[in-house]
């Protein structure tokens, strides 16, 4: 099955792994230690991220290092950007509504 960037970012654990690896390359064990899920589950998430080309795994001696490939995230950013203005407008409208309610509530 062909995987894409949207499958990579669909799972919250994978998004957390991406965020973790954005700071620096880590060994598979170091990634696994950051989560309260089984090691096989983390291995599966890393496999999906690798299949989506979000990370690369390089062998250095006995260790396997996970390295982020940030360019592969660009299509997701481009897709999300088209909705940014829409959601900002909706959130601004919601904030105005809440402020109006607060003002009405504080009137005697």
C-alpha distances in whole Angstrom, upper triangle without the diagonal:
4,6,10,13,14,11,13,17,16,17,21,21,18,21,24,22,22,25,26,25,26,30,29,27,27,26,24,27,28,25,25,29,29,27,28,25,24,23,20,19,20,18,15,15,16,13,11,14,13,10,11,14,16,18,19,20,23,25,29,31,30,28,25,25,22,23,22,21,22,22,18,19,22,19,19,23,24,22,24,27,28,28,30,34,33,33,35,38,37,37,41,42,41,43,46,46,46,49,51,51,52,55,56,55,58,60,63
4,7,10,12,10,12,15,15,17,20,20,17,19,22,21,20,23,25,23,24,28,27,25,26,26,23,27,28,25,25,29,28,27,28,26,25,24,21,20,20,18,15,15,16,13,10,12,12,8,8,11,14,16,17,19,22,24,28,30,30,28,24,24,21,21,20,18,19,18,15,16,18,16,16,20,21,19,21,24,25,26,28,31,31,30,33,35,35,35,39,40,39,41,44,44,45,47,49,49,50,53,54,54,56,59,62
4,7,8,6,8,11,11,13,17,17,14,15,19,17,16,20,21,20,21,24,24,23,23,23,21,24,25,22,22,26,25,24,25,23,23,22,20,18,17,16,14,13,13,11,8,9,10,6,5,9,11,13,15,17,20,23,27,29,29,26,22,22,18,18,17,15,16,16,12,13,15,13,13,17,18,17,18,22,22,23,25,28,28,27,30,32,32,32,35,37,36,38,41,41,41,44,46,46,47,50,51,51,53,56,59
4,5,6,7,9,10,13,16,16,13,14,17,16,15,18,20,19,19,22,23,22,23,23,22,25,25,22,23,26,25,24,26,24,24,23,22,19,19,18,15,14,14,13,9,9,10,8,5,8,9,12,15,18,21,24,27,30,30,27,23,22,18,18,15,13,14,13,9,10,12,10,10,13,14,13,15,18,19,20,21,25,25,24,27,29,29,29,32,34,34,35,38,39,39,41,43,44,44,47,49,49,51,53,56
4,5,5,6,9,11,14,14,11,11,15,14,12,14,17,16,15,19,20,19,21,22,20,24,23,20,21,24,23,22,24,22,24,23,22,19,18,18,16,13,13,13,10,8,10,9,6,8,7,11,14,17,20,24,26,30,29,26,22,20,17,16,13,11,11,11,7,7,9,8,7,10,12,11,12,15,17,17,19,22,22,22,24,27,26,27,29,31,31,32,35,36,36,38,41,41,42,44,46,46,48,50,54
4,5,5,6,9,12,14,11,11,14,15,13,15,18,18,17,21,22,22,23,24,22,25,25,21,22,25,23,22,24,22,23,23,22,19,18,19,16,14,15,15,11,10,13,12,9,11,11,14,17,20,23,27,29,32,32,28,25,23,19,19,16,15,14,14,11,9,11,9,7,10,12,10,11,14,15,15,17,20,20,19,22,24,24,24,27,29,28,30,33,33,33,36,38,38,39,42,43,43,45,48,51
4,6,5,8,11,12,9,10,14,14,13,16,18,17,18,22,22,22,22,23,20,23,23,19,20,23,21,20,22,19,20,20,19,16,15,16,13,11,12,12,8,9,11,10,8,11,11,13,16,19,22,25,28,31,30,27,23,22,18,18,16,15,15,16,12,11,14,12,10,14,16,14,14,18,19,19,20,24,23,22,25,27,26,27,30,31,30,32,35,35,35,38,40,40,41,44,45,45,47,50,53
4,6,7,9,10,7,8,11,10,9,12,14,14,14,18,19,18,18,19,17,20,20,16,17,20,18,17,19,18,19,18,17,14,13,14,11,8,9,10,7,6,9,9,6,9,8,10,13,15,19,22,25,28,27,24,20,18,15,15,12,12,12,14,10,9,13,12,10,13,15,14,15,18,20,19,20,24,24,23,25,28,27,27,30,32,31,32,35,36,35,38,40,40,41,44,45,45,47,50,53
4,6,7,9,6,5,9,10,8,11,13,14,14,17,18,18,19,20,19,21,20,17,18,20,18,17,19,18,20,19,19,16,14,16,14,10,12,13,10,9,12,12,10,12,9,12,16,18,22,24,27,30,29,25,22,20,16,16,13,13,13,14,11,9,12,12,9,11,14,13,12,15,17,17,17,21,21,19,21,24,24,23,26,28,27,28,32,32,32,34,37,36,37,40,41,41,43,46,49
4,7,9,8,8,11,12,12,14,16,17,17,20,22,22,22,23,21,23,22,18,19,21,19,17,19,17,19,20,19,15,15,16,14,11,13,14,11,11,14,14,12,15,13,15,19,21,24,27,30,32,31,28,24,23,19,19,17,17,16,18,15,13,15,14,11,13,16,14,13,17,18,17,18,22,21,19,22,24,23,23,26,28,26,28,31,31,31,34,36,35,36,39,41,40,42,45,48
4,6,5,6,9,10,11,13,14,15,17,19,21,20,20,21,18,20,20,16,16,18,16,14,15,13,16,16,16,12,12,14,12,9,12,13,10,11,14,14,13,16,13,15,18,20,23,26,28,31,29,26,23,21,18,19,17,18,17,19,16,15,18,17,14,16,19,17,16,20,21,20,21,24,24,21,24,27,25,24,28,29,28,29,32,32,32,34,37,36,37,40,41,40,42,45,48
4,5,5,6,9,10,10,12,14,15,17,19,19,19,20,18,19,18,14,15,16,14,12,13,12,15,16,17,13,12,15,14,10,13,15,13,12,16,17,15,17,15,16,19,20,24,26,28,31,29,26,23,21,18,19,17,18,18,20,18,15,18,18,15,16,20,18,16,20,22,20,20,24,23,21,22,26,24,23,26,28,26,27,31,31,29,32,35,34,34,37,39,38,40,43,46
4,5,5,6,9,10,10,12,14,16,17,17,16,17,14,15,15,11,11,13,10,8,10,9,12,13,13,10,8,12,11,8,10,13,11,11,14,16,15,17,14,14,17,18,21,23,25,27,25,22,20,18,15,16,15,17,17,20,18,16,20,20,17,19,22,21,19,22,25,23,23,27,27,24,26,29,28,26,30,32,30,30,34,34,33,35,38,37,37,40,42,41,43,46,49
4,5,5,6,9,10,10,12,15,16,15,14,15,13,15,15,11,12,14,12,11,13,12,14,14,14,11,9,11,10,6,8,10,9,7,11,13,11,13,10,11,14,15,19,21,23,26,24,21,18,16,13,14,12,14,14,17,14,13,16,17,14,16,19,19,17,21,23,22,22,26,26,24,26,29,28,27,30,32,30,31,35,35,34,36,39,39,39,42,44,43,44,48,51
4,5,5,6,9,10,10,13,15,15,15,17,16,18,16,13,14,16,13,12,15,14,17,17,17,14,12,14,14,10,11,14,12,10,13,15,13,14,11,12,16,17,20,23,25,28,27,23,20,18,14,14,12,14,13,15,14,11,14,15,12,13,17,16,15,18,20,19,19,23,23,21,22,26,25,23,26,29,27,28,31,32,31,33,36,36,36,39,41,40,41,45,48
4,5,5,6,9,10,11,13,14,13,15,14,15,13,10,11,13,10,9,12,13,15,15,17,14,11,14,14,11,11,15,14,12,15,17,16,16,13,13,16,17,20,22,24,26,25,21,19,17,14,14,12,15,14,18,16,14,17,19,16,16,20,20,18,20,23,22,21,25,25,23,24,27,27,25,28,30,28,29,32,33,32,34,37,36,36,39,41,40,41,45,47
4,5,5,6,8,10,11,11,10,12,11,12,11,7,9,11,9,9,13,12,14,13,15,12,9,11,12,9,8,12,11,9,12,15,14,14,10,10,13,13,16,19,20,23,21,18,15,13,10,11,10,13,13,16,15,13,17,18,16,17,21,21,20,22,25,24,24,27,28,26,27,30,30,28,31,33,32,32,36,37,35,37,40,40,40,43,45,44,45,48,51
4,5,5,6,9,10,10,11,13,13,15,13,10,13,15,12,13,16,16,18,17,18,15,12,14,14,10,10,13,12,9,11,14,12,12,8,8,12,13,16,19,21,24,23,19,16,14,10,10,7,10,9,13,12,10,13,15,13,14,17,18,17,19,22,22,21,25,26,24,25,28,28,27,29,32,31,31,34,36,35,36,39,39,39,42,44,44,45,48,51
4,6,5,7,10,11,12,15,15,16,14,11,14,15,12,13,16,17,19,18,20,18,14,16,17,14,13,16,15,12,15,18,16,15,11,12,15,16,19,21,22,25,25,21,18,15,12,12,9,12,11,14,14,12,15,17,15,14,18,19,17,19,22,22,20,24,25,23,23,27,27,25,27,30,29,29,32,34,32,34,37,37,37,39,42,41,42,45,48
4,5,6,7,9,9,11,12,13,10,8,11,12,9,11,15,15,17,16,18,16,13,15,16,13,12,16,16,13,15,18,17,16,13,12,14,15,17,19,20,22,22,18,16,13,10,10,9,13,13,16,16,15,18,20,18,18,22,22,21,22,26,25,24,28,29,26,27,30,30,28,31,34,32,32,35,37,35,37,40,40,39,42,44,43,44,48,50
4,5,5,6,7,10,11,13,10,8,12,13,11,13,17,17,19,17,18,17,13,15,16,13,11,14,15,11,13,16,15,13,10,9,11,12,14,16,17,20,20,16,13,10,7,7,6,9,10,14,14,13,16,19,17,17,21,22,21,23,26,26,25,28,30,28,28,32,32,30,33,36,35,34,38,39,38,39,43,43,42,45,47,47,47,51,54
4,6,8,10,13,14,17,14,12,15,17,14,16,20,20,22,21,22,20,17,18,19,16,14,17,17,13,14,18,16,14,11,10,12,14,16,19,19,23,23,19,17,13,10,8,6,9,8,12,13,11,14,17,16,15,18,20,19,20,23,24,22,26,27,26,26,29,30,28,30,33,33,32,36,37,36,37,41,41,40,43,45,45,46,49,52
4,7,9,13,15,16,13,12,16,16,14,16,20,21,23,21,23,22,18,20,21,18,16,20,20,16,17,21,19,18,14,13,15,16,17,19,19,22,22,19,17,13,11,10,9,12,11,15,16,15,17,20,19,18,22,23,22,23,26,26,25,28,30,28,28,31,32,30,32,35,34,33,37,38,37,38,41,42,41,43,46,45,46,49,52
4,6,10,13,14,11,11,15,15,14,17,20,21,22,20,22,21,18,18,20,18,15,18,19,16,16,20,19,17,14,12,13,13,14,16,15,18,19,15,14,10,9,7,8,11,12,15,17,16,19,22,21,20,24,25,24,25,29,29,28,31,33,31,31,35,35,33,35,38,38,37,40,42,41,42,45,45,44,47,50,49,49,53,56
4,7,10,12,10,9,13,14,14,16,20,20,21,18,20,19,16,16,18,16,13,16,17,14,14,18,17,15,13,10,10,9,10,12,12,15,15,12,10,6,6,5,7,10,12,16,16,16,19,22,21,22,25,26,26,27,30,31,30,33,35,33,33,37,37,36,38,41,40,39,43,44,43,44,48,48,47,50,52,52,52,56,59
4,6,8,6,6,10,11,11,14,17,17,17,15,17,17,13,13,16,15,12,15,17,14,14,18,18,16,14,11,11,10,10,12,11,14,13,10,8,5,5,7,10,13,15,18,19,19,22,24,23,24,27,28,27,29,32,33,31,35,36,34,35,39,39,37,39,42,41,40,44,45,44,45,48,48,48,50,53,52,52,56,59
4,5,5,6,9,10,11,14,17,16,16,13,15,16,12,12,15,14,11,14,16,15,14,18,19,17,15,12,11,9,9,9,10,11,10,6,5,4,6,9,12,15,18,21,20,21,24,26,25,26,30,31,30,32,35,35,34,38,39,37,38,41,41,39,42,45,43,43,47,48,46,48,51,51,50,53,55,54,55,59,61
4,5,5,6,9,10,12,14,14,13,9,11,12,9,8,11,11,8,11,14,13,12,16,17,16,15,12,11,9,10,10,12,13,11,8,6,6,6,10,13,16,18,21,20,21,24,26,25,26,29,30,29,31,34,34,34,38,38,36,37,41,40,39,42,44,43,43,46,47,46,47,51,50,50,53,55,54,55,58,61
4,5,5,6,9,11,13,12,11,8,11,12,9,10,13,13,11,14,17,16,16,19,21,20,18,15,15,12,13,13,13,14,12,9,8,9,10,13,16,19,21,25,24,24,27,29,28,29,32,33,32,34,37,37,36,40,40,38,39,43,42,40,43,45,44,43,47,48,46,48,51,51,50,53,55,54,55,58,61
4,5,5,7,10,13,13,13,11,14,14,11,12,15,14,12,16,18,16,17,20,21,20,18,15,15,13,14,14,14,16,14,10,10,9,10,12,14,18,20,23,23,22,26,28,26,27,31,31,30,32,35,35,34,37,38,36,37,40,40,38,40,43,41,41,45,46,44,45,49,48,47,50,53,51,52,56,58
4,5,6,7,11,11,11,9,12,12,8,9,12,11,9,13,14,13,14,17,18,17,15,12,14,12,14,15,16,18,16,12,11,9,8,11,12,16,17,21,20,19,23,25,23,24,27,28,27,29,32,31,31,34,35,33,34,37,37,35,37,40,38,38,42,43,41,43,46,45,45,48,50,49,50,53,56
4,5,6,8,8,8,6,9,9,6,8,11,10,10,13,15,14,15,18,19,19,17,15,16,14,16,17,18,19,16,13,12,12,11,14,16,19,21,24,23,22,26,27,25,26,30,30,29,31,34,33,33,36,37,34,35,39,38,36,39,41,39,39,43,44,42,44,47,46,45,49,51,49,50,54,56
4,6,8,9,10,8,12,12,10,12,15,14,13,17,18,17,19,22,23,22,20,18,19,17,19,19,19,20,17,15,14,14,14,16,18,21,23,26,25,24,28,30,27,28,32,32,30,33,36,35,34,38,38,35,36,40,39,36,39,42,40,39,43,44,42,43,47,46,45,48,50,49,49,53,55
4,7,9,11,11,14,13,10,13,15,13,13,17,18,17,19,22,22,22,19,17,19,18,20,20,21,22,20,17,16,15,14,16,16,20,21,24,23,22,26,27,25,25,29,29,27,30,33,32,30,34,35,32,32,36,35,33,36,38,36,36,39,40,38,40,43,42,41,45,47,45,46,49,52
4,6,8,9,12,10,8,12,13,12,13,16,17,16,18,21,21,22,19,18,20,19,21,22,23,24,22,19,18,17,15,18,18,21,22,25,24,22,26,27,24,25,29,29,27,29,32,31,30,34,34,31,32,35,34,32,35,37,35,35,39,39,37,39,42,41,40,44,46,44,45,49,51
4,7,9,12,10,10,13,14,13,15,18,19,19,21,23,23,25,22,21,23,22,24,25,26,27,24,21,20,20,19,21,22,25,25,29,27,25,29,30,27,28,32,31,29,32,34,33,32,36,35,32,34,37,35,33,36,38,36,36,40,40,37,40,43,41,41,44,46,44,45,49,51
4,7,8,6,7,10,11,11,13,15,16,17,19,21,21,23,21,20,21,20,23,24,25,26,23,21,19,19,18,21,21,24,25,28,26,25,28,29,26,28,31,30,29,32,34,32,32,36,36,33,34,37,36,34,37,39,37,37,41,41,39,41,44,43,42,46,47,46,47,51,53
4,5,5,6,9,10,11,13,14,16,17,18,20,21,23,21,20,21,19,22,22,24,24,21,19,18,19,18,21,22,24,26,29,27,26,30,30,28,30,33,32,31,34,36,35,35,39,38,36,37,41,39,37,41,42,40,41,45,44,42,45,48,46,46,50,51,49,51,54,57
4,5,5,6,9,10,10,12,14,15,16,18,20,21,20,18,18,16,18,18,20,21,17,15,14,15,15,18,20,22,24,27,25,25,29,29,27,29,33,32,31,34,37,36,36,39,39,37,38,42,40,39,42,44,42,42,46,46,44,47,50,49,48,52,53,52,53,57,59
4,5,5,6,9,10,10,12,14,15,16,18,20,19,17,18,16,19,19,21,22,19,17,15,16,16,19,20,22,25,27,25,25,28,29,27,29,32,31,31,34,36,35,36,39,39,37,39,42,40,39,43,44,42,43,47,47,45,48,51,50,50,53,54,53,55,58,60
4,5,5,6,9,10,11,12,14,15,17,18,17,16,18,17,20,20,23,24,21,19,17,17,16,19,19,21,23,25,23,22,26,26,24,26,29,28,28,31,33,32,32,36,36,33,35,38,37,36,39,41,39,40,43,43,42,44,47,46,46,49,51,49,51,54,57
4,5,5,6,8,10,10,12,14,15,16,15,13,15,14,17,18,20,21,19,16,14,14,12,15,16,18,20,23,20,20,24,24,22,24,28,27,26,29,32,31,31,35,35,32,34,37,36,35,38,40,38,39,42,43,41,43,46,45,45,49,50,49,51,54,56
4,5,5,6,9,10,10,12,14,15,14,13,13,11,14,15,18,19,17,14,12,12,11,14,15,18,20,22,20,20,24,25,23,25,28,28,28,31,33,32,33,36,37,34,36,40,38,37,41,43,41,42,45,46,44,47,49,49,49,52,54,52,54,57,60
4,5,5,6,9,10,10,12,14,14,13,14,13,17,18,21,22,20,18,15,15,13,16,16,18,20,22,19,19,23,23,21,24,27,26,26,29,31,30,31,35,35,33,35,38,37,36,39,41,39,40,44,44,43,46,48,47,48,51,52,51,53,56,59
4,5,5,6,9,10,11,12,11,11,13,13,16,18,21,23,21,18,15,14,12,14,14,15,17,19,16,16,20,20,18,21,23,23,22,25,28,27,28,31,31,29,31,34,33,32,36,38,36,37,41,41,40,42,45,44,44,48,49,48,50,53,56
4,5,5,6,9,10,10,9,8,9,9,12,14,17,19,18,15,11,11,8,11,11,13,15,17,15,15,19,20,18,21,24,23,23,26,28,28,29,32,33,31,33,36,35,34,37,39,38,39,42,43,42,44,47,46,47,50,51,51,52,55,58
4,5,5,6,9,10,10,9,10,9,13,15,18,20,19,16,13,13,11,13,13,14,17,18,15,16,20,20,19,22,24,24,24,27,29,29,30,34,34,32,34,38,37,36,39,41,40,41,45,45,44,47,49,49,49,52,54,53,55,58,61
4,5,5,6,9,9,9,11,12,16,18,21,23,22,19,16,15,12,14,13,14,15,17,13,14,18,17,16,19,21,20,21,24,26,26,27,31,31,29,31,34,34,33,36,38,37,38,42,42,41,44,46,46,46,50,51,50,52,55,58
4,5,5,6,5,6,8,10,14,17,19,22,21,18,15,13,10,11,9,10,12,13,10,11,15,15,14,16,19,19,19,22,24,24,25,29,29,28,29,33,32,32,35,37,36,37,40,41,40,42,45,45,45,48,50,49,51,54,57
4,5,5,6,5,6,7,11,14,17,20,19,17,13,12,9,10,9,9,12,13,11,13,16,16,16,19,21,21,22,24,26,27,28,31,32,31,33,36,35,35,38,40,39,40,43,44,44,46,48,48,49,52,53,53,54,58,61
4,5,8,8,9,11,14,17,20,23,22,20,16,16,13,13,13,12,14,15,11,13,16,16,16,19,21,20,22,24,26,27,28,31,32,31,33,36,35,35,38,40,39,41,44,44,44,46,49,49,49,52,54,54,55,58,61
4,5,8,10,12,16,19,22,25,25,22,18,17,13,13,11,10,12,12,8,10,13,12,12,15,17,16,18,21,22,23,24,28,28,27,29,32,32,32,35,37,36,37,41,41,41,43,46,46,46,49,51,51,52,55,58
4,5,7,10,13,16,19,23,23,20,16,15,11,10,9,7,9,9,7,9,12,12,13,15,17,18,19,21,23,24,25,29,29,29,30,33,34,33,36,38,38,39,42,43,43,45,47,47,48,51,52,52,54,57,60
4,7,10,13,17,19,23,23,19,16,13,10,9,6,5,7,8,6,7,10,12,11,13,16,16,17,19,22,22,23,26,27,26,28,31,31,31,33,36,35,36,39,40,40,41,44,45,45,47,49,49,51,54,57
4,7,10,13,16,19,19,16,12,10,6,5,4,5,8,10,9,10,14,15,15,17,19,20,20,22,25,26,26,30,31,29,31,34,34,33,36,38,38,38,41,43,42,44,47,47,47,50,52,51,53,56,59
4,6,10,13,16,16,13,10,8,6,5,6,7,11,12,11,13,16,18,18,20,22,23,24,26,28,29,29,33,34,33,34,38,38,37,40,42,41,42,45,46,46,47,50,51,51,53,55,55,56,59,62
4,7,10,13,13,10,6,5,5,6,9,10,14,16,15,17,20,21,22,23,26,27,27,29,32,32,32,36,37,36,37,40,40,39,42,45,44,44,48,49,48,50,53,53,52,55,57,57,58,61,64
4,6,10,11,8,6,5,7,8,11,12,16,18,17,19,22,24,25,26,28,30,30,32,35,36,35,39,40,39,40,43,44,42,45,48,47,47,50,52,51,52,55,56,55,58,60,60,61,64,67
4,6,7,6,4,6,9,11,14,16,20,21,21,23,26,28,28,29,32,33,34,35,38,39,39,42,44,42,43,47,47,46,48,51,50,50,53,55,53,55,58,58,58,61,63,62,63,66,69
4,6,5,6,7,11,12,16,18,21,23,23,25,28,30,30,31,34,35,36,37,40,41,40,44,45,44,45,48,48,47,49,52,51,51,55,56,55,56,59,59,59,62,64,63,64,67,70
4,6,8,10,14,16,19,21,25,27,27,29,32,34,34,35,38,39,39,41,44,44,44,47,49,47,48,52,52,50,53,55,54,54,58,59,57,59,62,62,61,64,67,66,66,70,73
4,7,10,13,16,20,22,25,28,27,29,32,34,34,35,38,39,39,41,44,44,44,47,48,47,47,51,51,49,52,55,53,53,57,58,56,58,61,61,60,63,66,64,65,69,71
4,6,10,13,16,19,22,25,24,25,29,31,30,31,34,35,35,37,40,40,40,44,45,43,44,47,47,46,48,51,50,49,53,54,53,54,58,57,57,60,62,61,62,65,68
4,7,10,13,16,19,21,21,22,25,27,27,28,31,32,32,34,37,37,37,41,42,40,41,45,44,43,46,48,47,47,51,52,50,52,55,55,55,58,60,59,60,63,66
4,6,10,13,16,18,18,19,22,25,24,25,28,29,29,31,34,34,34,38,39,37,38,42,41,40,43,45,44,44,48,49,48,49,52,52,52,55,57,56,57,60,63
4,7,10,12,15,15,16,19,21,20,22,25,26,25,27,30,31,30,34,35,33,34,38,38,37,39,42,41,41,44,45,44,46,49,49,49,52,54,53,54,57,60
4,7,9,12,12,13,16,19,19,19,22,24,24,25,28,29,28,32,33,32,33,36,37,35,38,40,40,40,43,44,44,45,48,48,48,51,53,53,53,57,60
4,6,9,9,10,13,15,15,16,18,20,20,21,24,25,25,28,30,28,29,33,33,32,34,37,36,36,40,41,40,42,45,45,45,48,50,50,51,54,57
4,6,6,8,10,13,13,14,16,18,19,20,23,24,24,27,29,28,29,32,33,32,34,37,37,37,40,42,41,43,45,46,46,48,51,51,52,55,58
4,5,5,7,11,11,11,13,15,16,16,20,21,20,24,26,25,25,29,29,29,31,34,33,34,37,38,38,39,42,43,43,45,48,48,49,52,55
4,5,6,9,10,10,12,14,15,16,18,20,20,23,25,25,26,29,30,29,31,34,34,35,37,39,39,40,43,44,44,47,49,49,50,53,56
4,6,7,8,10,11,13,14,16,18,19,20,23,25,24,25,28,29,29,31,34,34,34,37,39,39,40,43,44,44,46,48,49,50,53,56
4,6,6,7,9,10,11,12,15,16,16,20,21,21,22,25,26,25,28,30,30,31,34,35,35,37,39,40,40,43,45,45,46,49,52
4,5,5,6,9,10,10,13,15,15,18,20,20,21,24,25,25,27,29,30,30,33,34,35,36,39,40,40,42,44,45,46,49,52
4,5,5,6,9,10,11,13,15,17,19,19,20,23,24,24,26,28,29,30,33,34,35,36,38,39,40,42,44,45,46,49,52
4,5,5,6,8,10,11,12,16,17,16,18,21,21,21,24,26,26,27,30,31,31,33,36,36,37,39,41,42,43,46,49
4,5,5,6,9,10,10,13,15,15,16,19,20,20,22,24,24,25,28,29,30,31,34,35,35,37,39,40,41,44,47
4,6,5,7,9,10,13,14,15,16,18,20,20,22,24,25,26,28,30,31,32,34,36,37,38,40,41,43,45,48
4,6,6,8,9,12,13,13,15,17,18,19,21,23,24,25,27,29,29,31,33,34,35,37,39,40,42,44,47
4,5,5,6,10,10,10,12,15,15,16,18,20,20,22,24,25,26,28,30,31,32,34,36,36,38,40,44
4,5,5,8,10,10,11,13,15,15,17,19,20,21,23,25,26,27,29,31,32,33,35,36,38,40,43
4,6,7,8,10,11,13,14,16,17,18,20,21,23,24,26,27,29,30,32,33,35,36,38,40,43
4,6,5,6,9,10,11,12,14,15,17,18,20,21,23,24,26,27,29,30,32,33,35,37,40
4,5,5,6,9,10,10,12,14,15,16,18,20,21,22,24,26,27,28,30,31,33,35,38
4,6,5,6,9,10,10,12,14,15,16,18,20,21,22,24,25,27,29,30,31,33,37
4,6,5,6,9,10,11,12,14,16,17,19,20,21,23,25,26,27,29,31,32,36
4,5,5,6,8,10,10,12,14,15,16,18,20,21,22,24,26,27,28,30,34
4,5,5,6,9,10,10,12,14,15,16,18,20,21,22,24,25,27,29,32
4,5,5,6,9,10,11,12,14,15,17,18,20,21,23,24,26,27,31
4,5,5,6,9,10,11,12,14,15,17,18,20,21,23,24,26,30
4,5,5,6,9,10,10,12,14,15,16,18,20,21,22,25,28
4,5,5,6,9,10,11,12,14,15,16,18,20,21,23,27
4,5,5,6,9,10,11,13,14,15,17,18,20,22,25
4,5,5,6,9,10,11,12,14,15,16,18,20,24
4,5,5,6,9,10,10,12,14,15,16,19,22
4,5,5,6,9,10,10,12,14,15,17,21
4,5,5,6,9,10,11,12,14,16,19
4,5,5,6,9,10,10,12,14,18
4,5,5,6,9,10,11,13,16
4,5,5,6,9,10,11,15
4,5,5,6,9,10,13
4,5,5,6,9,12
4,5,5,7,10
4,6,5,9
4,6,8
4,6
4
